[in-house]
């Protein structure tokens, strides 16, 4: 939630101002985008369990390439994969409600 852009920003994918944009999770990057646009564009979006809390990360096109290269070499544990599937189901339900 801390990456939600407070002001009206333009989505770097669809170029619209409507809806809520989030900022890239890379430090010092100010690129904003709608989460659904980012998913459609294939941006890197991941969820990790950290101290019992889910940590959501989303990266712009530039930083997605870096993150995909970095995470491509890492293996996910069975518990993390199970957790990702649960979050994915929750996000899909929220998308349908919206």
C-alpha positions as CSV (number, residue, x, y, z in Angstrom):
1,X,0.0,0.0,0.0
2,X,2.9,2.4,0.5
3,X,3.6,2.4,-3.2
4,X,0.2,3.7,-4.1
5,X,0.6,7.1,-5.8
6,X,-1.3,9.7,-3.8
7,X,-1.6,12.2,-6.6
8,X,-3.2,11.6,-10.0
9,X,-0.4,10.0,-12.1
10,X,-0.4,8.8,-15.7
11,X,-0.1,5.1,-16.2
12,X,3.1,4.4,-18.3
13,X,1.2,1.6,-20.1
14,X,-2.2,2.9,-21.0
15,X,-1.3,6.7,-20.6
16,X,-4.6,7.3,-18.7
17,X,-5.0,9.2,-15.5
18,X,-8.1,7.4,-14.2
19,X,-7.9,4.7,-11.5
20,X,-5.2,4.2,-9.0
21,X,-1.6,3.9,-10.1
22,X,1.2,2.3,-8.1
23,X,4.9,3.2,-8.2
24,X,7.6,0.8,-9.3
25,X,9.1,-1.1,-6.3
26,X,12.6,-0.3,-7.4
27,X,14.2,2.3,-5.1
28,X,14.2,5.9,-6.6
29,X,12.1,4.9,-9.6
30,X,9.1,7.2,-10.0
31,X,7.4,5.3,-12.8
32,X,3.6,4.7,-12.2
33,X,1.2,2.2,-13.6
34,X,-2.1,0.5,-13.0
35,X,-1.6,-3.0,-11.6
36,X,-3.9,-4.5,-14.2
37,X,-2.0,-2.7,-17.0
38,X,1.3,-3.9,-15.6
39,X,0.0,-7.5,-15.5
40,X,-1.2,-7.3,-19.1
41,X,2.1,-5.8,-20.2
42,X,4.0,-8.6,-18.5
43,X,5.7,-6.5,-15.9
44,X,7.4,-8.4,-13.0
45,X,4.9,-8.7,-10.1
46,X,5.7,-10.9,-7.2
47,X,4.6,-11.8,-3.6
48,X,6.8,-13.0,-0.8
49,X,6.1,-14.0,2.7
50,X,8.1,-11.9,5.1
51,X,7.7,-12.4,8.9
52,X,4.2,-13.8,8.4
53,X,3.1,-10.9,6.2
54,X,2.7,-10.9,2.4
55,X,5.0,-8.4,0.6
56,X,3.8,-7.4,-2.8
57,X,6.3,-6.0,-5.4
58,X,5.6,-4.6,-8.8
59,X,8.2,-3.3,-11.2
60,X,8.1,-1.0,-14.3
61,X,9.2,-2.3,-17.7
62,X,12.9,-1.4,-17.2
63,X,13.2,-2.9,-13.7
64,X,11.1,-5.9,-14.6
65,X,13.9,-7.1,-16.8
66,X,16.3,-6.9,-14.0
67,X,14.0,-8.6,-11.5
68,X,13.1,-11.4,-13.9
69,X,16.8,-12.1,-14.5
70,X,17.4,-12.1,-10.8
71,X,14.5,-14.3,-9.8
72,X,14.9,-16.6,-12.8
73,X,17.9,-18.1,-11.0
74,X,16.2,-18.5,-7.7
75,X,14.0,-21.5,-6.7
76,X,10.8,-21.1,-4.8
77,X,9.9,-23.2,-1.9
78,X,6.7,-25.3,-1.8
79,X,5.3,-23.1,1.0
80,X,6.0,-19.9,-1.0
81,X,4.3,-21.4,-4.1
82,X,1.2,-22.4,-2.1
83,X,1.1,-18.9,-0.7
84,X,1.4,-17.3,-4.1
85,X,-1.5,-19.5,-5.4
86,X,-3.7,-18.3,-2.5
87,X,-2.8,-14.7,-3.2
88,X,-3.5,-15.1,-6.9
89,X,-6.9,-16.5,-6.1
90,X,-7.7,-13.6,-3.8
91,X,-6.5,-11.1,-6.4
92,X,-8.7,-12.7,-9.1
93,X,-11.7,-12.6,-6.8
94,X,-11.0,-8.9,-6.2
95,X,-10.7,-8.2,-9.9
96,X,-14.0,-9.8,-10.5
97,X,-15.7,-7.7,-7.8
98,X,-14.2,-4.5,-9.3
